[in-house]
Amino acid sequence: MPNRNVLYLVIAALVVIAGMLGYNLYQANKQPEGLQINVGPDGLKIQNK
């Protein structure tokens, strides 16, 4: 049976990794603030967010 300190270390590492992945997902889905300029096949679109 592995040492309990190693088990606690593995659990803590998994919690930290889950937190980092959650934060990265939050940042990726967050809408940008300010002015957004899109150039596409329909022409130029400017949106104020």
C-alpha distance matrix in Angstrom:
0.0 3.8 6.6 8.6 11.6 10.6 10.1 13.4 15.0 14.4 15.8 18.7 19.4 19.8 22.0 24.1 24.5 25.6 28.0 29.5 30.0 31.7 33.9 35.0 35.8 37.8 39.7 40.5 41.9 43.9 47.6 49.4 52.0 55.4 57.7 56.6 58.8 58.3 60.5 60.4 62.7 64.2 65.2 64.1 62.3 61.8 59.8 59.4 56.0
3.8 0.0 3.8 6.4 8.5 6.9 7.2 10.6 11.5 11.3 13.2 15.7 16.3 17.1 19.4 21.1 21.7 23.1 25.3 26.6 27.4 29.2 31.2 32.2 33.3 35.3 37.0 37.9 39.5 41.3 45.1 46.6 49.2 52.6 54.8 53.8 56.1 55.7 57.9 58.0 60.5 62.0 62.8 61.6 59.8 59.2 57.2 56.7 53.4
6.6 3.8 0.0 3.8 5.5 5.4 6.6 9.0 10.1 11.1 12.8 14.6 15.7 17.1 18.9 20.4 21.6 23.1 24.9 26.3 27.5 29.2 30.8 32.1 33.5 35.2 36.8 38.0 39.7 41.2 45.0 46.4 48.7 52.1 54.5 53.8 56.2 56.1 58.4 58.7 61.4 62.7 63.4 62.0 60.1 59.3 57.2 56.5 53.1
8.6 6.4 3.8 0.0 3.8 5.4 4.9 6.2 8.5 9.8 10.5 12.2 14.1 15.4 16.5 18.4 19.9 21.1 22.6 24.4 25.8 27.0 28.7 30.4 31.6 33.0 34.8 36.2 37.7 39.0 42.8 44.3 46.5 50.0 52.5 51.9 54.5 54.5 57.0 57.4 60.1 61.3 61.9 60.4 58.3 57.4 55.2 54.3 50.8
11.6 8.5 5.5 3.8 0.0 3.8 5.4 5.1 6.1 8.7 9.9 10.4 12.2 14.3 15.3 16.4 18.3 19.9 21.0 22.5 24.3 25.7 27.0 28.6 30.3 31.5 33.0 34.6 36.3 37.4 41.2 42.5 44.5 47.9 50.5 50.0 52.6 52.8 55.3 55.9 58.7 59.9 60.3 58.7 56.7 55.6 53.4 52.4 49.1
10.6 6.9 5.4 5.4 3.8 0.0 3.8 5.4 5.0 6.2 8.7 9.8 10.5 12.4 14.3 15.3 16.5 18.4 20.0 21.1 22.5 24.3 25.8 27.0 28.6 30.3 31.7 33.0 34.8 36.2 39.9 41.2 43.5 46.9 49.3 48.5 50.9 50.9 53.2 53.7 56.4 57.8 58.3 56.8 55.0 54.1 52.1 51.3 48.0
10.1 7.2 6.6 4.9 5.4 3.8 0.0 3.8 5.4 5.2 6.3 8.6 9.9 10.7 12.5 14.4 15.4 16.6 18.5 20.1 21.2 22.7 24.5 25.9 27.1 28.8 30.5 31.7 33.3 34.8 38.6 40.1 42.5 46.0 48.4 47.6 50.0 49.9 52.3 52.7 55.3 56.5 57.2 55.8 53.8 53.0 50.9 50.2 46.8
13.4 10.6 9.0 6.2 5.1 5.4 3.8 0.0 3.8 5.5 5.1 6.1 8.5 9.9 10.6 12.3 14.2 15.3 16.5 18.4 20.0 21.1 22.6 24.4 25.8 27.0 28.7 30.3 31.8 33.0 36.7 38.2 40.3 43.8 46.4 45.9 48.5 48.7 51.3 51.8 54.6 55.6 56.2 54.5 52.4 51.4 49.1 48.1 44.7
15.0 11.5 10.1 8.5 6.1 5.0 5.4 3.8 0.0 3.8 5.5 5.1 6.1 8.6 9.9 10.6 12.2 14.2 15.3 16.5 18.4 19.9 21.1 22.6 24.3 25.8 27.1 28.6 30.5 31.6 35.4 36.6 38.8 42.1 44.6 44.0 46.5 46.7 49.2 49.8 52.7 53.9 54.2 52.6 50.6 49.6 47.5 46.6 43.3
14.4 11.3 11.1 9.8 8.7 6.2 5.2 5.5 3.8 0.0 3.8 5.5 5.1 6.2 8.7 9.9 10.5 12.3 14.3 15.4 16.5 18.3 20.0 21.1 22.5 24.4 25.9 27.0 28.7 30.3 34.0 35.5 37.9 41.3 43.7 42.8 45.1 45.0 47.4 47.8 50.5 51.7 52.3 50.9 49.0 48.2 46.2 45.6 42.3
15.8 13.2 12.8 10.5 9.9 8.7 6.3 5.1 5.5 3.8 0.0 3.8 5.4 5.1 6.3 8.7 9.9 10.6 12.4 14.4 15.4 16.5 18.5 20.1 21.1 22.6 24.5 25.8 27.2 28.6 32.4 34.1 36.4 40.0 42.4 41.7 44.2 44.2 46.7 47.1 49.8 50.8 51.5 50.0 47.9 47.0 44.8 44.0 40.6
18.7 15.7 14.6 12.2 10.4 9.8 8.6 6.1 5.1 5.5 3.8 0.0 3.8 5.4 5.1 6.2 8.6 9.9 10.6 12.4 14.3 15.3 16.6 18.5 20.0 21.1 22.7 24.5 26.0 27.0 30.8 32.2 34.3 37.7 40.3 39.8 42.5 42.8 45.4 46.1 49.0 49.9 50.4 48.6 46.5 45.3 43.1 42.1 38.7
19.4 16.3 15.7 14.1 12.2 10.5 9.9 8.5 6.1 5.1 5.4 3.8 0.0 3.8 5.4 5.1 6.2 8.6 9.9 10.6 12.3 14.2 15.4 16.5 18.3 20.0 21.2 22.6 24.5 25.8 29.5 30.7 33.1 36.4 38.8 38.1 40.5 40.6 43.1 43.7 46.6 47.8 48.1 46.5 44.6 43.6 41.6 40.9 37.6
19.8 17.1 17.1 15.4 14.3 12.4 10.7 9.9 8.6 6.2 5.1 5.4 3.8 0.0 3.8 5.4 5.1 6.1 8.6 9.9 10.5 12.2 14.2 15.3 16.4 18.3 20.0 21.0 22.6 24.3 28.0 29.6 32.2 35.7 37.9 37.0 39.4 39.3 41.7 42.1 44.8 45.9 46.5 45.1 43.1 42.3 40.2 39.7 36.4
22.0 19.4 18.9 16.5 15.3 14.3 12.5 10.6 9.9 8.7 6.3 5.1 5.4 3.8 0.0 3.8 5.5 5.1 6.2 8.7 10.0 10.5 12.3 14.3 15.3 16.5 18.5 20.0 21.2 22.5 26.3 28.0 30.2 33.8 36.3 35.6 38.3 38.5 41.2 41.7 44.6 45.4 45.9 44.3 42.0 41.0 38.7 37.8 34.4
24.1 21.1 20.4 18.4 16.4 15.3 14.4 12.3 10.6 9.9 8.7 6.2 5.1 5.4 3.8 0.0 3.8 5.5 5.1 6.2 8.7 9.9 10.6 12.4 14.3 15.3 16.6 18.4 20.2 21.1 24.8 26.1 28.3 31.7 34.2 33.6 36.3 36.6 39.3 40.1 43.1 44.0 44.3 42.5 40.3 39.2 37.0 36.1 32.8
24.5 21.7 21.6 19.9 18.3 16.5 15.4 14.2 12.2 10.5 9.9 8.6 6.2 5.1 5.5 3.8 0.0 3.8 5.4 5.1 6.2 8.5 9.9 10.6 12.3 14.2 15.4 16.5 18.5 20.0 23.7 25.0 27.6 31.0 33.2 32.2 34.6 34.6 37.1 37.7 40.5 41.6 42.1 40.5 38.5 37.7 35.7 35.2 32.0
25.6 23.1 23.1 21.1 19.9 18.4 16.6 15.3 14.2 12.3 10.6 9.9 8.6 6.1 5.1 5.5 3.8 0.0 3.8 5.5 5.2 6.1 8.6 9.9 10.5 12.3 14.3 15.3 16.6 18.3 22.0 23.9 26.5 30.0 32.3 31.3 33.9 33.7 36.4 36.8 39.5 40.4 41.1 39.6 37.4 36.6 34.4 33.8 30.4
28.0 25.3 24.9 22.6 21.0 20.0 18.5 16.5 15.3 14.3 12.4 10.6 9.9 8.6 6.2 5.1 5.4 3.8 0.0 3.8 5.5 5.1 6.2 8.6 9.9 10.5 12.4 14.3 15.5 16.4 20.2 21.8 24.1 27.6 30.1 29.5 32.3 32.6 35.5 36.3 39.2 39.9 40.3 38.4 36.1 34.9 32.6 31.7 28.3
29.5 26.6 26.3 24.4 22.5 21.1 20.1 18.4 16.5 15.4 14.4 12.4 10.6 9.9 8.7 6.2 5.1 5.5 3.8 0.0 3.8 5.4 5.1 6.2 8.6 9.8 10.6 12.3 14.4 15.4 19.0 20.2 22.6 26.0 28.3 27.6 30.1 30.4 33.1 34.0 37.0 37.9 38.1 36.3 34.2 33.1 31.0 30.3 27.1
30.0 27.4 27.5 25.8 24.3 22.5 21.2 20.0 18.4 16.5 15.4 14.3 12.3 10.5 10.0 8.7 6.2 5.2 5.5 3.8 0.0 3.8 5.5 5.1 6.1 8.6 9.9 10.5 12.4 14.3 17.9 19.5 22.3 25.8 27.7 26.6 28.9 28.8 31.4 31.8 34.7 35.6 36.2 34.6 32.6 31.9 29.9 29.5 26.4
31.7 29.2 29.2 27.0 25.7 24.3 22.7 21.1 19.9 18.3 16.5 15.3 14.2 12.2 10.5 9.9 8.5 6.1 5.1 5.4 3.8 0.0 3.8 5.5 5.1 6.2 8.7 9.9 10.7 12.2 16.0 18.0 20.7 24.3 26.5 25.6 28.3 28.3 31.2 31.7 34.6 35.1 35.7 34.1 31.7 30.7 28.4 27.8 24.4
33.9 31.2 30.8 28.7 27.0 25.8 24.5 22.6 21.1 20.0 18.5 16.6 15.4 14.2 12.3 10.6 9.9 8.6 6.2 5.1 5.5 3.8 0.0 3.8 5.4 5.0 6.2 8.6 10.0 10.5 14.2 15.7 18.0 21.5 24.0 23.4 26.2 26.7 29.7 30.7 33.8 34.3 34.4 32.5 30.1 28.8 26.5 25.6 22.3
35.0 32.2 32.1 30.4 28.6 27.0 25.9 24.4 22.6 21.1 20.1 18.5 16.5 15.3 14.3 12.4 10.6 9.9 8.6 6.2 5.1 5.5 3.8 0.0 3.8 5.4 5.1 6.2 8.7 10.0 13.4 14.6 17.5 20.8 22.7 21.7 24.1 24.3 27.0 27.9 31.0 31.8 32.0 30.2 28.1 27.1 25.2 24.8 21.7
35.8 33.3 33.5 31.6 30.3 28.6 27.1 25.8 24.3 22.5 21.1 20.0 18.3 16.4 15.3 14.3 12.3 10.5 9.9 8.6 6.1 5.1 5.4 3.8 0.0 3.8 5.5 5.1 6.3 8.6 12.1 14.1 17.3 20.7 22.5 21.1 23.6 23.4 26.2 26.6 29.5 30.1 30.7 29.1 26.9 26.2 24.1 23.9 20.7
37.8 35.3 35.2 33.0 31.5 30.3 28.8 27.0 25.8 24.4 22.6 21.1 20.0 18.3 16.5 15.3 14.2 12.3 10.5 9.8 8.6 6.2 5.0 5.4 3.8 0.0 3.8 5.5 5.3 6.1 9.8 12.0 14.7 18.3 20.5 19.7 22.6 22.9 26.0 26.9 29.9 30.0 30.4 28.5 25.9 24.8 22.3 21.6 18.2
39.7 37.0 36.8 34.8 33.0 31.7 30.5 28.7 27.1 25.9 24.5 22.7 21.2 20.0 18.5 16.6 15.4 14.3 12.4 10.6 9.9 8.7 6.2 5.1 5.5 3.8 0.0 3.8 5.5 5.2 8.5 9.6 12.4 15.8 18.0 17.2 20.0 20.6 23.7 24.9 28.1 28.5 28.4 26.3 23.9 22.6 20.4 19.8 16.6
40.5 37.9 38.0 36.2 34.6 33.0 31.7 30.3 28.6 27.0 25.8 24.5 22.6 21.0 20.0 18.4 16.5 15.3 14.3 12.3 10.5 9.9 8.6 6.2 5.1 5.5 3.8 0.0 3.8 5.7 8.3 9.7 13.2 16.4 17.8 16.2 18.6 18.5 21.3 22.1 25.2 25.7 26.0 24.3 22.1 21.4 19.5 19.5 16.7
41.9 39.5 39.7 37.7 36.3 34.8 33.3 31.8 30.5 28.7 27.2 26.0 24.5 22.6 21.2 20.2 18.5 16.6 15.5 14.4 12.4 10.7 10.0 8.7 6.3 5.3 5.5 3.8 0.0 3.8 6.3 9.1 12.4 15.8 17.2 15.7 18.3 18.2 21.3 21.8 24.7 24.8 25.4 23.7 21.1 20.4 18.1 18.1 15.0
43.9 41.3 41.2 39.0 37.4 36.2 34.8 33.0 31.6 30.3 28.6 27.0 25.8 24.3 22.5 21.1 20.0 18.3 16.4 15.4 14.3 12.2 10.5 10.0 8.6 6.1 5.2 5.7 3.8 0.0 3.8 6.4 9.1 12.7 14.8 14.0 17.1 17.7 21.2 22.3 25.4 25.2 25.3 23.1 20.3 18.9 16.3 15.6 12.2
47.6 45.1 45.0 42.8 41.2 39.9 38.6 36.7 35.4 34.0 32.4 30.8 29.5 28.0 26.3 24.8 23.7 22.0 20.2 19.0 17.9 16.0 14.2 13.4 12.1 9.8 8.5 8.3 6.3 3.8 0.0 3.8 6.5 9.7 11.4 10.6 13.9 14.7 18.3 19.6 22.8 22.2 22.1 19.8 16.8 15.3 12.5 11.9 8.7
49.4 46.6 46.4 44.3 42.5 41.2 40.1 38.2 36.6 35.5 34.1 32.2 30.7 29.6 28.0 26.1 25.0 23.9 21.8 20.2 19.5 18.0 15.7 14.6 14.1 12.0 9.6 9.7 9.1 6.4 3.8 0.0 3.8 6.7 8.5 8.1 11.6 13.2 16.8 18.8 22.3 21.7 21.0 18.3 15.5 13.5 11.1 10.2 7.5
52.0 49.2 48.7 46.5 44.5 43.5 42.5 40.3 38.8 37.9 36.4 34.3 33.1 32.2 30.2 28.3 27.6 26.5 24.1 22.6 22.3 20.7 18.0 17.5 17.3 14.7 12.4 13.2 12.4 9.1 6.5 3.8 0.0 3.8 6.9 8.2 12.0 14.4 18.1 20.5 23.9 22.9 21.9 18.7 15.8 13.0 10.3 8.2 5.5
55.4 52.6 52.1 50.0 47.9 46.9 46.0 43.8 42.1 41.3 40.0 37.7 36.4 35.7 33.8 31.7 31.0 30.0 27.6 26.0 25.8 24.3 21.5 20.8 20.7 18.3 15.8 16.4 15.8 12.7 9.7 6.7 3.8 0.0 3.8 6.6 10.1 13.2 16.7 19.5 22.9 21.8 20.2 16.7 14.0 10.7 8.5 6.0 5.1
57.7 54.8 54.5 52.5 50.5 49.3 48.4 46.4 44.6 43.7 42.4 40.3 38.8 37.9 36.3 34.2 33.2 32.3 30.1 28.3 27.7 26.5 24.0 22.7 22.5 20.5 18.0 17.8 17.2 14.8 11.4 8.5 6.9 3.8 0.0 3.8 6.6 10.1 13.4 16.4 19.8 18.5 16.6 13.1 10.5 7.2 5.9 4.7 6.0
56.6 53.8 53.8 51.9 50.0 48.5 47.6 45.9 44.0 42.8 41.7 39.8 38.1 37.0 35.6 33.6 32.2 31.3 29.5 27.6 26.6 25.6 23.4 21.7 21.1 19.7 17.2 16.2 15.7 14.0 10.6 8.1 8.2 6.6 3.8 0.0 3.8 6.6 10.2 12.9 16.4 15.5 13.9 10.6 8.1 5.8 5.2 6.3 7.2
58.8 56.1 56.2 54.5 52.6 50.9 50.0 48.5 46.5 45.1 44.2 42.5 40.5 39.4 38.3 36.3 34.6 33.9 32.3 30.1 28.9 28.3 26.2 24.1 23.6 22.6 20.0 18.6 18.3 17.1 13.9 11.6 12.0 10.1 6.6 3.8 0.0 3.8 6.8 10.0 13.4 12.7 10.6 7.3 5.8 4.6 6.5 8.9 10.7
58.3 55.7 56.1 54.5 52.8 50.9 49.9 48.7 46.7 45.0 44.2 42.8 40.6 39.3 38.5 36.6 34.6 33.7 32.6 30.4 28.8 28.3 26.7 24.3 23.4 22.9 20.6 18.5 18.2 17.7 14.7 13.2 14.4 13.2 10.1 6.6 3.8 0.0 3.8 6.4 9.9 9.7 8.2 5.9 5.1 6.4 8.4 11.5 12.9
60.5 57.9 58.4 57.0 55.3 53.2 52.3 51.3 49.2 47.4 46.7 45.4 43.1 41.7 41.2 39.3 37.1 36.4 35.5 33.1 31.4 31.2 29.7 27.0 26.2 26.0 23.7 21.3 21.3 21.2 18.3 16.8 18.1 16.7 13.4 10.2 6.8 3.8 0.0 3.8 7.2 7.8 5.8 4.7 6.4 8.8 11.6 14.9 16.6
60.4 58.0 58.7 57.4 55.9 53.7 52.7 51.8 49.8 47.8 47.1 46.1 43.7 42.1 41.7 40.1 37.7 36.8 36.3 34.0 31.8 31.7 30.7 27.9 26.6 26.9 24.9 22.1 21.8 22.3 19.6 18.8 20.5 19.5 16.4 12.9 10.0 6.4 3.8 0.0 3.8 5.4 5.3 6.6 8.2 11.4 13.8 17.3 18.8
62.7 60.5 61.4 60.1 58.7 56.4 55.3 54.6 52.7 50.5 49.8 49.0 46.6 44.8 44.6 43.1 40.5 39.5 39.2 37.0 34.7 34.6 33.8 31.0 29.5 29.9 28.1 25.2 24.7 25.4 22.8 22.3 23.9 22.9 19.8 16.4 13.4 9.9 7.2 3.8 0.0 3.8 5.5 8.5 10.5 14.1 16.5 20.2 21.8
64.2 62.0 62.7 61.3 59.9 57.8 56.5 55.6 53.9 51.7 50.8 49.9 47.8 45.9 45.4 44.0 41.6 40.4 39.9 37.9 35.6 35.1 34.3 31.8 30.1 30.0 28.5 25.7 24.8 25.2 22.2 21.7 22.9 21.8 18.5 15.5 12.7 9.7 7.8 5.4 3.8 0.0 3.8 7.0 8.3 12.2 14.4 18.2 20.0
65.2 62.8 63.4 61.9 60.3 58.3 57.2 56.2 54.2 52.3 51.5 50.4 48.1 46.5 45.9 44.3 42.1 41.1 40.3 38.1 36.2 35.7 34.4 32.0 30.7 30.4 28.4 26.0 25.4 25.3 22.1 21.0 21.9 20.2 16.6 13.9 10.6 8.2 5.8 5.3 5.5 3.8 0.0 3.8 6.6 10.1 13.1 16.8 19.1
64.1 61.6 62.0 60.4 58.7 56.8 55.8 54.5 52.6 50.9 50.0 48.6 46.5 45.1 44.3 42.5 40.5 39.6 38.4 36.3 34.6 34.1 32.5 30.2 29.1 28.5 26.3 24.3 23.7 23.1 19.8 18.3 18.7 16.7 13.1 10.6 7.3 5.9 4.7 6.6 8.5 7.0 3.8 0.0 3.8 6.7 10.1 13.5 16.1
62.3 59.8 60.1 58.3 56.7 55.0 53.8 52.4 50.6 49.0 47.9 46.5 44.6 43.1 42.0 40.3 38.5 37.4 36.1 34.2 32.6 31.7 30.1 28.1 26.9 25.9 23.9 22.1 21.1 20.3 16.8 15.5 15.8 14.0 10.5 8.1 5.8 5.1 6.4 8.2 10.5 8.3 6.6 3.8 0.0 3.8 6.5 10.2 12.6
61.8 59.2 59.3 57.4 55.6 54.1 53.0 51.4 49.6 48.2 47.0 45.3 43.6 42.3 41.0 39.2 37.7 36.6 34.9 33.1 31.9 30.7 28.8 27.1 26.2 24.8 22.6 21.4 20.4 18.9 15.3 13.5 13.0 10.7 7.2 5.8 4.6 6.4 8.8 11.4 14.1 12.2 10.1 6.7 3.8 0.0 3.8 6.8 9.7
59.8 57.2 57.2 55.2 53.4 52.1 50.9 49.1 47.5 46.2 44.8 43.1 41.6 40.2 38.7 37.0 35.7 34.4 32.6 31.0 29.9 28.4 26.5 25.2 24.1 22.3 20.4 19.5 18.1 16.3 12.5 11.1 10.3 8.5 5.9 5.2 6.5 8.4 11.6 13.8 16.5 14.4 13.1 10.1 6.5 3.8 0.0 3.8 6.2
59.4 56.7 56.5 54.3 52.4 51.3 50.2 48.1 46.6 45.6 44.0 42.1 40.9 39.7 37.8 36.1 35.2 33.8 31.7 30.3 29.5 27.8 25.6 24.8 23.9 21.6 19.8 19.5 18.1 15.6 11.9 10.2 8.2 6.0 4.7 6.3 8.9 11.5 14.9 17.3 20.2 18.2 16.8 13.5 10.2 6.8 3.8 0.0 3.8
56.0 53.4 53.1 50.8 49.1 48.0 46.8 44.7 43.3 42.3 40.6 38.7 37.6 36.4 34.4 32.8 32.0 30.4 28.3 27.1 26.4 24.4 22.3 21.7 20.7 18.2 16.6 16.7 15.0 12.2 8.7 7.5 5.5 5.1 6.0 7.2 10.7 12.9 16.6 18.8 21.8 20.0 19.1 16.1 12.6 9.7 6.2 3.8 0.0
